[in-house]
Amino acid sequence: MNTKHLHFFLGGSDLEMKTIKELLDKQGASYSDAGLSWGASTSKYGDEINQVAAAGKTPVIIELTVDSKLPENTINVDHHNENANKPASILQVCELLGIKPDRKMQLVAANDSGYIPAMAAMGASKFEINQIRYQDRATQGITLEQEQQAELALQHTKEMYGVTIVMLPHSKTATVTDRLFDETKPQNLLIISADGETNYFGPEDICRKLQGNKVGERPAPWDPNQTEVLYDHFGGWTGGAGLGKKGGTAFWGGYADQKEIAKFVLRENFEKLQDKTAATEVDVMMAKFLADFANNK
C-alpha cells in the first residue's frame, strides 16, 4: 500500500496517541487531530472522513468508536473490545507505514496493552517504567487537584473478598492504579467514579463476564447500513494483555448501574474464594457495603 494515500484520524489523547502523532509528523504522513479525549468517536470529525475518501485517500481511524457512516475503504486501527487480540495501535500504525518500532514505541505499546507488567515482561528498567507512566499521566491531562483527590480517596478504601474498592470523584483511574500497583500480587481493583464511570481491574474472566456475551447486532442509529454490538450484560469496554488468557488479568469499564456492577464483582470474587466459611455472612456484608455506597453517592 502506498502510504501517501493514507490519511489518519486520531482518537482520544493518551501517551500512545501522542506517540502516534509524533511518528506521523516524523514520517510526513497526513492526519487530522480533533483534540479528543477518551471515548472519542468518528462523528467528532463530521464529514471530513468521507471527504478524505472522496479525494482518493484511504481513511485510517485510530481508536475511534464508529458512530457515523464511513467509506468502505476505511481502515480501523484499534486493540480494544473485539480487537483485543490485535497488537497495540501504535504497532499497527508502524506496520501500515512500513517502519520498525523503536524502543520507546515498544514501551508505549506494552504500557497501553498490558500496563506495568507488560513493560516489565519486555525487560524494561524501573526508570523506563516510571518515565512511561509519568508521561502517560501527563498526556491524560491529570491535574494536581485530581492527584490530591486520589490520595484522599485511597485513605478510605474498602476491602471485600480480595477486591480493593475505591470511590473516586473523577474517572482518571491512573491516579489510583499507579499508586496501588504491586508486582507481587495480582491486580483486583474496583474504582467507582462520581461521574458515572466504573472500572474494574482483575481476573480476565470476570472482566469478560462484566461485558457479557455478544448476543447480536442491530442497525446503528447513525447509519442503518452499519451495526452496533449488543451484549447480554453490562456492555462497556474490555482490554488488557491478559484478556482471553486463562488466569490472566484484564480490565473492564462502562457506565452501567454502579450498584449492580459492584454487587456482581463482589459476588464473582466471593465465588473464587477457597475458604467460604463466612458464606452465611456474604449477603449481610454486601448489603451493608451497597447501602453505604448508595448513601455516599
C-alpha contacts under 8 A as a table, 3 or more apart, distances in Angstrom:
res1	aa1	res2	aa2	distance
1	M	96	L	7.92
2	N	5	H	5.78
2	N	6	L	7.54
3	T	6	L	5.24
3	T	29	A	7.70
3	T	96	L	7.18
3	T	97	L	6.00
4	K	7	H	7.95
4	K	29	A	6.88
4	K	30	S	7.84
5	H	56	G	7.44
5	H	57	K	4.76
5	H	58	T	5.84
6	L	29	A	7.50
6	L	30	S	7.06
6	L	57	K	5.78
6	L	58	T	4.85
6	L	59	P	6.09
6	L	60	V	6.71
7	H	29	A	7.21
7	H	30	S	5.10
7	H	31	Y	5.11
7	H	32	S	7.62
7	H	52	V	7.32
7	H	57	K	6.53
7	H	58	T	6.02
7	H	59	P	5.03
7	H	60	V	5.91
8	F	29	A	7.98
8	F	30	S	6.45
8	F	31	Y	4.32
8	F	32	S	6.24
8	F	59	P	5.95
8	F	60	V	4.57
8	F	61	I	5.93
8	F	62	I	7.21
9	F	31	Y	5.69
9	F	32	S	4.96
9	F	33	D	6.24
9	F	49	I	7.94
9	F	59	P	7.23
9	F	60	V	6.00
9	F	61	I	4.81
9	F	62	I	6.03
10	L	17	M	7.00
10	L	21	K	7.77
10	L	31	Y	7.39
10	L	32	S	6.36
10	L	33	D	5.28
10	L	34	A	7.28
10	L	36	L	7.97
10	L	61	I	6.52
10	L	62	I	5.31
10	L	63	E	7.37
10	L	64	L	7.62
11	G	17	M	6.99
11	G	33	D	7.71
11	G	36	L	6.18
11	G	37	S	7.37
11	G	38	W	7.51
11	G	40	A	5.68
11	G	41	S	7.36
11	G	61	I	7.46
11	G	62	I	5.40
11	G	63	E	5.14
11	G	64	L	5.25
12	G	17	M	7.06
12	G	35	G	7.30
12	G	36	L	4.69
12	G	37	S	4.04
12	G	38	W	4.36
12	G	39	G	6.55
12	G	40	A	5.32
12	G	63	E	7.25
12	G	64	L	7.62
13	S	16	E	7.90
13	S	17	M	5.64
13	S	18	K	6.58
13	S	35	G	7.02
13	S	36	L	6.07
13	S	37	S	5.19
13	S	38	W	6.52
13	S	139	T	6.86
13	S	140	Q	6.40
14	D	17	M	5.35
14	D	18	K	6.13
14	D	38	W	7.99
14	D	136	D	6.17
14	D	137	R	7.93
14	D	139	T	5.30
14	D	140	Q	5.24
15	L	18	K	5.00
15	L	19	T	6.06
15	L	108	V	7.09
15	L	135	Q	6.62
15	L	136	D	4.67
15	L	137	R	7.90
15	L	139	T	5.64
15	L	140	Q	7.43
16	E	19	T	5.12
16	E	20	I	6.15
16	E	89	S	7.75
16	E	90	I	6.58
16	E	108	V	5.91
16	E	109	A	6.93
16	E	112	D	6.74
16	E	136	D	7.98
17	M	20	I	4.96
17	M	21	K	6.15
17	M	90	I	7.69
18	K	21	K	5.09
18	K	22	E	6.33
18	K	139	T	7.48
19	T	22	E	5.02
19	T	23	L	6.17
19	T	90	I	7.72
19	T	105	M	7.30
19	T	108	V	7.84
20	I	23	L	4.98
20	I	24	L	6.18
20	I	90	I	5.89
20	I	93	V	7.54
21	K	24	L	5.11
21	K	25	D	6.23
22	E	25	D	5.12
22	E	26	K	6.20
23	L	26	K	5.06
23	L	27	Q	6.16
24	L	27	Q	5.08
24	L	28	G	5.92
24	L	29	A	5.01
24	L	30	S	7.23
24	L	31	Y	7.52
25	D	28	G	5.07
25	D	29	A	6.32
26	K	29	A	7.81
33	D	36	L	7.62
34	A	44	K	7.49
34	A	45	Y	7.07
36	L	40	A	5.91
37	S	40	A	5.93
39	G	64	L	7.48
39	G	65	T	7.14
40	A	44	K	7.35
40	A	63	E	7.59
40	A	64	L	5.43
40	A	65	T	6.29
41	S	44	K	5.87
41	S	64	L	4.58
41	S	65	T	4.32
41	S	66	V	5.83
41	S	67	D	6.27
42	T	45	Y	5.79
42	T	46	G	7.50
42	T	61	I	7.73
42	T	64	L	5.66
42	T	65	T	6.12
42	T	66	V	5.36
42	T	67	D	5.91
42	T	68	S	6.05
43	S	46	G	5.22
43	S	66	V	7.56
43	S	67	D	5.89
43	S	68	S	5.30
45	Y	48	E	5.70
45	Y	49	I	6.77
46	G	49	I	7.34
47	D	50	N	5.47
47	D	51	Q	6.16
48	E	51	Q	4.91
48	E	52	V	6.13
49	I	52	V	5.22
49	I	53	A	6.51
49	I	59	P	6.31
49	I	70	L	7.14
49	I	71	P	7.68
50	N	53	A	5.13
50	N	54	A	6.12
50	N	70	L	6.57
50	N	71	P	6.04
51	Q	54	A	4.96
51	Q	55	A	6.22
52	V	55	A	5.16
52	V	56	G	6.81
52	V	57	K	5.69
52	V	58	T	7.18
52	V	59	P	6.56
53	A	56	G	5.26
53	A	57	K	4.96
53	A	58	T	5.73
53	A	59	P	6.29
53	A	71	P	6.59
53	A	73	N	7.69
54	A	57	K	7.27
58	T	73	N	6.14
58	T	74	T	6.08
58	T	75	I	7.40
59	P	73	N	7.15
59	P	74	T	4.93
59	P	75	I	6.24
60	V	74	T	5.81
60	V	75	I	4.63
60	V	76	N	5.96
60	V	77	V	6.93
61	I	64	L	6.13
61	I	74	T	7.25
61	I	75	I	6.26
61	I	76	N	5.15
61	I	77	V	5.99
62	I	76	N	6.34
62	I	77	V	4.76
62	I	78	D	6.05
62	I	89	S	7.16
63	E	76	N	7.64
63	E	77	V	6.13
63	E	78	D	4.87
63	E	79	H	7.74
63	E	89	S	7.62
64	L	78	D	7.86
66	V	69	K	7.92
67	D	220	A	7.42
67	D	221	P	7.91
67	D	222	W	5.81
67	D	223	D	7.86
68	S	222	W	5.22
68	S	223	D	6.28
69	K	222	W	6.81
69	K	223	D	5.54
69	K	225	N	7.97
69	K	226	Q	7.26
70	L	74	T	6.73
71	P	74	T	5.62
77	V	89	S	5.92
77	V	92	Q	6.72
77	V	93	V	7.52
78	D	83	N	6.14
78	D	84	A	7.94
78	D	86	K	7.53
78	D	88	A	7.19
78	D	89	S	5.37
79	H	82	E	7.79
79	H	83	N	4.58
79	H	84	A	4.58
79	H	85	N	6.77
79	H	86	K	5.28
79	H	87	P	6.29
79	H	88	A	5.67
79	H	89	S	6.15
79	H	113	S	7.83
79	H	239	G	7.67
80	H	83	N	4.98
80	H	84	A	4.45
80	H	237	W	7.21
80	H	238	T	6.29
80	H	239	G	5.26
81	N	84	A	5.29
81	N	237	W	5.65
81	N	238	T	5.10
81	N	239	G	6.11
82	E	85	N	7.59
83	N	86	K	5.59
84	A	87	P	7.89
84	A	238	T	7.85
84	A	239	G	5.93
84	A	240	G	7.56
84	A	243	L	7.43
87	P	91	L	6.17
87	P	92	Q	6.43
87	P	113	S	7.96
88	A	91	L	5.42
88	A	92	Q	6.53
88	A	109	A	5.32
88	A	110	A	7.56
88	A	112	D	6.97
88	A	113	S	5.99
89	S	92	Q	5.01
89	S	93	V	6.22
89	S	109	A	7.45
90	I	93	V	5.03
90	I	94	C	6.21
90	I	105	M	7.13
90	I	109	A	6.35
91	L	94	C	4.97
91	L	95	E	6.27
91	L	101	P	6.92
91	L	105	M	7.77
91	L	106	Q	7.84
91	L	109	A	6.92
92	Q	95	E	5.08
92	Q	96	L	6.32
93	V	96	L	5.03
93	V	97	L	6.21
94	C	97	L	5.08
94	C	98	G	5.95
94	C	99	I	5.27
94	C	100	K	6.47
94	C	101	P	6.39
95	E	98	G	4.89
95	E	99	I	6.24
95	E	100	K	7.61
96	L	99	I	7.97
101	P	104	K	7.91
101	P	105	M	5.55
101	P	106	Q	6.29
102	D	105	M	5.33
102	D	106	Q	6.29
103	R	106	Q	5.12
103	R	107	L	6.24
104	K	107	L	5.02
104	K	108	V	6.07
105	M	108	V	5.02
105	M	109	A	6.01
106	Q	109	A	5.02
106	Q	110	A	6.14
107	L	110	A	5.09
107	L	111	N	6.05
107	L	119	M	6.09
107	L	124	A	7.62
107	L	132	I	7.45
108	V	111	N	5.06
108	V	112	D	6.11
108	V	132	I	6.98
109	A	112	D	5.22
109	A	113	S	6.08
110	A	113	S	5.21
110	A	114	G	5.55
110	A	115	Y	6.45
110	A	116	I	7.92
110	A	118	A	5.23
110	A	119	M	5.33
110	A	122	M	7.99
111	N	114	G	5.47
111	N	115	Y	4.10
111	N	116	I	6.05
111	N	118	A	6.43
111	N	119	M	5.97
111	N	132	I	7.62
111	N	133	R	7.93
112	D	115	Y	5.84
113	S	118	A	7.47
113	S	239	G	7.39
113	S	240	G	5.31
113	S	241	A	5.53
114	G	117	P	6.33
114	G	118	A	4.71
114	G	119	M	7.44
114	G	240	G	5.06
114	G	241	A	4.51
114	G	242	G	7.46
115	Y	118	A	5.67
115	Y	119	M	6.72
115	Y	240	G	7.68
116	I	119	M	5.17
116	I	120	A	6.17
116	I	129	I	6.82
117	P	120	A	5.02
117	P	121	A	6.01
117	P	183	E	7.36
118	A	121	A	4.98
118	A	122	M	6.48
118	A	241	A	7.36
119	M	122	M	5.32
119	M	123	G	6.69
119	M	124	A	5.47
119	M	129	I	6.74
120	A	123	G	5.14
120	A	124	A	5.06
120	A	125	S	7.23
120	A	129	I	7.64
121	A	124	A	7.30
124	A	128	E	5.90
124	A	129	I	6.35
125	S	128	E	5.10
125	S	129	I	6.24
126	K	129	I	5.10
126	K	130	N	6.09
127	F	130	N	5.22
127	F	131	Q	6.03
128	E	131	Q	5.10
128	E	132	I	6.16
129	I	132	I	5.26
129	I	133	R	6.17
130	N	133	R	5.17
130	N	134	Y	6.04
131	Q	134	Y	5.15
131	Q	135	Q	6.17
132	I	135	Q	5.13
132	I	136	D	6.04
133	R	136	D	5.01
133	R	137	R	6.20
133	R	178	D	7.88
134	Y	137	R	5.31
134	Y	138	A	6.21
135	Q	138	A	5.11
135	Q	139	T	6.10
136	D	139	T	5.15
136	D	140	Q	6.33
137	R	140	Q	5.15
137	R	141	G	6.77
137	R	142	I	6.08
137	R	174	A	6.85
137	R	175	T	7.88
138	A	141	G	5.29
138	A	142	I	6.03
139	T	142	I	7.66
142	I	146	Q	6.35
142	I	147	E	7.19
142	I	172	K	6.99
143	T	146	Q	5.17
143	T	147	E	6.37
144	L	147	E	5.01
144	L	148	Q	6.20
145	E	148	Q	5.05
145	E	149	Q	6.10
146	Q	149	Q	4.94
146	Q	150	A	6.19
146	Q	170	H	7.33
146	Q	172	K	7.64
146	Q	175	T	7.55
147	E	150	A	5.14
147	E	151	E	6.36
147	E	175	T	5.90
148	Q	151	E	4.99
148	Q	152	L	6.30
149	Q	152	L	5.10
149	Q	153	A	6.08
149	Q	168	L	7.42
149	Q	169	P	7.03
150	A	153	A	4.92
150	A	154	L	6.13
150	A	168	L	6.60
150	A	175	T	5.92
150	A	176	V	6.09
151	E	154	L	5.27
151	E	155	Q	6.78
151	E	176	V	7.96
152	L	155	Q	5.32
152	L	156	H	7.23
153	A	156	H	5.45
153	A	157	T	6.73
153	A	166	V	6.49
153	A	167	M	6.25
153	A	168	L	6.01
154	L	157	T	5.32
154	L	166	V	6.67
154	L	176	V	7.55
156	H	166	V	7.36
157	T	164	T	6.66
157	T	165	I	5.61
157	T	166	V	5.07
157	T	167	M	7.39
158	K	164	T	5.79
158	K	165	I	5.05
158	K	166	V	6.81
159	E	162	G	6.40
159	E	163	V	5.55
159	E	164	T	4.71
159	E	165	I	6.16
160	M	163	V	5.22
160	M	164	T	6.73
160	M	165	I	7.75
160	M	266	L	7.11
161	Y	266	L	6.69
161	Y	269	N	5.94
161	Y	270	F	5.43
161	Y	273	L	7.34
162	G	188	N	6.93
162	G	269	N	7.03
163	V	188	N	5.24
163	V	189	L	5.60
163	V	190	L	6.81
163	V	266	L	7.24
163	V	269	N	7.38
164	T	188	N	6.38
164	T	189	L	4.84
164	T	190	L	6.12
165	I	189	L	6.07
165	I	190	L	4.85
165	I	191	I	5.98
165	I	192	I	7.60
166	V	189	L	7.75
166	V	190	L	6.31
166	V	191	I	4.88
166	V	192	I	6.24
167	M	191	I	6.02
167	M	192	I	4.96
167	M	193	S	5.98
167	M	194	A	7.59
168	L	171	S	6.90
168	L	191	I	6.72
168	L	192	I	6.01
168	L	193	S	4.70
168	L	194	A	6.30
169	P	193	S	5.56
169	P	194	A	4.84
169	P	195	D	7.18
170	H	173	T	7.91
170	H	193	S	5.38
170	H	194	A	5.89
170	H	195	D	6.15
171	S	193	S	5.41
171	S	194	A	7.65
171	S	195	D	6.97
171	S	197	E	6.46
171	S	198	T	7.83
172	K	175	T	6.09
172	K	176	V	7.98
173	T	176	V	5.40
173	T	177	T	6.14
173	T	191	I	7.29
173	T	199	N	7.83
174	A	177	T	4.94
174	A	178	D	5.59
175	T	178	D	6.04
175	T	179	R	6.67
176	V	179	R	5.28
176	V	180	L	6.19
177	T	180	L	5.23
177	T	181	F	5.81
178	D	181	F	5.40
181	F	187	Q	7.26
182	D	185	K	5.92
182	D	186	P	7.68
182	D	187	Q	7.65
183	E	186	P	7.38
186	P	202	G	7.34
186	P	249	T	7.30
187	Q	201	F	6.19
187	Q	202	G	5.24
187	Q	203	P	7.87
187	Q	249	T	7.00
188	N	200	Y	7.53
188	N	201	F	5.50
188	N	202	G	4.23
188	N	203	P	7.18
189	L	200	Y	5.72
189	L	201	F	5.07
189	L	202	G	6.30
190	L	198	T	7.52
190	L	199	N	5.95
190	L	200	Y	4.52
190	L	201	F	6.48
190	L	262	A	7.76
191	I	198	T	5.83
191	I	199	N	5.20
191	I	200	Y	6.28
192	I	196	G	7.64
192	I	197	E	6.66
192	I	198	T	4.73
192	I	199	N	6.64
192	I	258	Q	7.15
193	S	196	G	5.75
193	S	197	E	5.38
193	S	198	T	5.86
194	A	197	E	7.24
194	A	297	K	7.21
196	G	255	Y	5.77
196	G	256	A	7.88
196	G	258	Q	7.35
197	E	253	G	7.11
197	E	254	G	5.73
197	E	255	Y	4.82
197	E	256	A	7.79
197	E	258	Q	7.98
198	T	253	G	5.61
198	T	254	G	5.63
198	T	255	Y	6.26
198	T	256	A	7.85
198	T	258	Q	6.67
199	N	251	F	7.21
199	N	252	W	5.68
199	N	253	G	4.29
199	N	254	G	6.73
200	Y	207	C	7.22
200	Y	251	F	5.55
200	Y	252	W	5.20
200	Y	253	G	6.35
201	F	207	C	7.65
201	F	249	T	7.18
201	F	250	A	5.90
201	F	251	F	4.37
201	F	252	W	6.59
202	G	206	I	7.27
202	G	207	C	7.05
202	G	249	T	5.20
202	G	250	A	5.72
202	G	251	F	6.29
203	P	206	I	5.57
203	P	207	C	6.57
203	P	247	G	6.69
203	P	248	G	6.05
203	P	249	T	4.70
203	P	250	A	6.22
204	E	207	C	4.94
204	E	208	R	6.18
204	E	242	G	6.39
204	E	243	L	5.26
204	E	244	G	6.66
204	E	245	K	7.30
204	E	246	K	7.54
204	E	247	G	7.03
204	E	248	G	5.53
204	E	249	T	4.94
204	E	250	A	4.79
204	E	251	F	7.11
205	D	208	R	5.13
205	D	209	K	6.17
205	D	243	L	7.83
205	D	244	G	7.52
205	D	246	K	7.70
205	D	247	G	7.98
206	I	209	K	4.94
206	I	210	L	6.08
206	I	265	V	7.27
206	I	268	E	6.97
207	C	210	L	5.12
207	C	211	Q	6.61
207	C	238	T	6.80
207	C	250	A	6.55
207	C	251	F	5.90
207	C	252	W	5.24
208	R	211	Q	5.33
208	R	212	G	6.01
208	R	213	N	7.85
208	R	238	T	7.20
208	R	243	L	7.83
208	R	252	W	7.68
209	K	212	G	4.71
209	K	213	N	7.40
209	K	233	H	7.44
210	L	233	H	6.33
210	L	234	F	5.73
210	L	235	G	7.07
210	L	252	W	7.16
210	L	261	I	7.68
210	L	264	F	7.92
211	Q	231	Y	6.82
211	Q	232	D	7.78
211	Q	233	H	5.71
211	Q	234	F	5.09
211	Q	235	G	4.22
211	Q	236	G	5.91
211	Q	237	W	6.83
211	Q	238	T	7.24
211	Q	252	W	7.30
212	G	231	Y	5.45
212	G	232	D	5.21
212	G	233	H	4.53
212	G	234	F	6.52
212	G	235	G	6.30
213	N	231	Y	5.35
213	N	232	D	5.65
213	N	233	H	7.25
214	K	229	V	6.80
214	K	230	L	5.82
214	K	231	Y	4.58
214	K	232	D	6.68
215	V	229	V	7.86
215	V	230	L	5.72
215	V	231	Y	5.37
215	V	232	D	6.16
216	G	229	V	6.21
216	G	230	L	5.34
216	G	231	Y	7.26
217	E	227	T	5.85
217	E	228	E	5.47
217	E	229	V	4.65
217	E	230	L	5.39
218	R	227	T	5.31
218	R	228	E	5.71
218	R	229	V	6.91
218	R	230	L	7.30
219	P	223	D	7.07
219	P	224	P	4.80
219	P	225	N	6.72
219	P	226	Q	5.86
219	P	227	T	4.50
219	P	228	E	6.49
220	A	223	D	5.24
220	A	224	P	5.39
220	A	225	N	7.40
220	A	226	Q	5.44
220	A	227	T	4.54
220	A	228	E	5.32
221	P	224	P	6.50
223	D	226	Q	5.50
223	D	227	T	7.80
224	P	227	T	7.11
230	L	235	G	7.48
231	Y	234	F	7.16
231	Y	235	G	5.46
232	D	235	G	7.39
234	F	254	G	7.39
234	F	256	A	5.95
234	F	261	I	7.90
235	G	254	G	6.97
235	G	256	A	7.94
236	G	252	W	7.20
236	G	253	G	5.65
236	G	254	G	4.22
236	G	255	Y	6.94
236	G	256	A	7.93
237	W	252	W	5.66
237	W	253	G	5.37
237	W	254	G	6.33
238	T	243	L	7.88
238	T	250	A	7.41
238	T	251	F	5.62
238	T	252	W	4.43
238	T	253	G	6.55
239	G	243	L	6.12
239	G	250	A	5.91
239	G	251	F	5.53
239	G	252	W	6.73
240	G	243	L	5.56
240	G	249	T	7.11
240	G	250	A	4.51
240	G	251	F	5.95
241	A	248	G	7.81
241	A	249	T	7.36
241	A	250	A	6.56
242	G	245	K	5.32
242	G	246	K	7.90
242	G	247	G	7.77
242	G	248	G	4.20
242	G	249	T	4.75
242	G	250	A	5.21
243	L	248	G	6.43
243	L	249	T	6.63
243	L	250	A	5.20
243	L	251	F	7.92
244	G	248	G	7.48
245	K	248	G	5.22
255	Y	258	Q	7.55
256	A	261	I	7.25
257	D	260	E	5.46
257	D	261	I	6.26
258	Q	261	I	5.00
258	Q	262	A	6.12
259	K	262	A	5.21
259	K	263	K	6.18
259	K	290	L	6.57
259	K	293	F	7.75
259	K	294	A	7.57
260	E	263	K	5.03
260	E	264	F	6.12
261	I	264	F	5.13
261	I	265	V	6.18
262	A	265	V	5.23
262	A	266	L	6.11
262	A	290	L	7.82
263	K	266	L	5.34
263	K	267	R	6.07
263	K	286	M	7.26
263	K	290	L	7.56
264	F	267	R	5.16
264	F	268	E	6.10
265	V	268	E	5.23
265	V	269	N	6.22
266	L	269	N	5.19
266	L	270	F	6.05
266	L	286	M	7.71
267	R	270	F	5.04
267	R	271	E	6.28
268	E	271	E	5.19
268	E	272	K	6.64
269	N	272	K	5.10
269	N	273	L	6.73
270	F	273	L	5.36
270	F	276	K	7.89
273	L	276	K	6.29
275	D	278	A	7.95
276	K	279	A	5.20
277	T	280	T	7.85
278	A	281	E	5.40
278	A	282	V	6.69
279	A	282	V	5.32
280	T	283	D	7.14
281	E	284	V	5.31
281	E	285	M	6.10
282	V	285	M	5.25
282	V	286	M	5.99
283	D	286	M	5.12
283	D	287	A	5.86
284	V	287	A	5.13
284	V	288	K	6.24
285	M	288	K	5.22
285	M	289	F	6.34
286	M	289	F	5.13
286	M	290	L	6.10
287	A	290	L	5.17
287	A	291	A	6.00
288	K	291	A	5.09
288	K	292	D	6.13
289	F	292	D	5.10
289	F	293	F	6.02
290	L	293	F	4.85
290	L	294	A	6.11
291	A	294	A	5.14
291	A	295	N	6.23
292	D	295	N	5.10
292	D	296	N	6.14
293	F	296	N	5.20
293	F	297	K	6.29
294	A	297	K	5.47
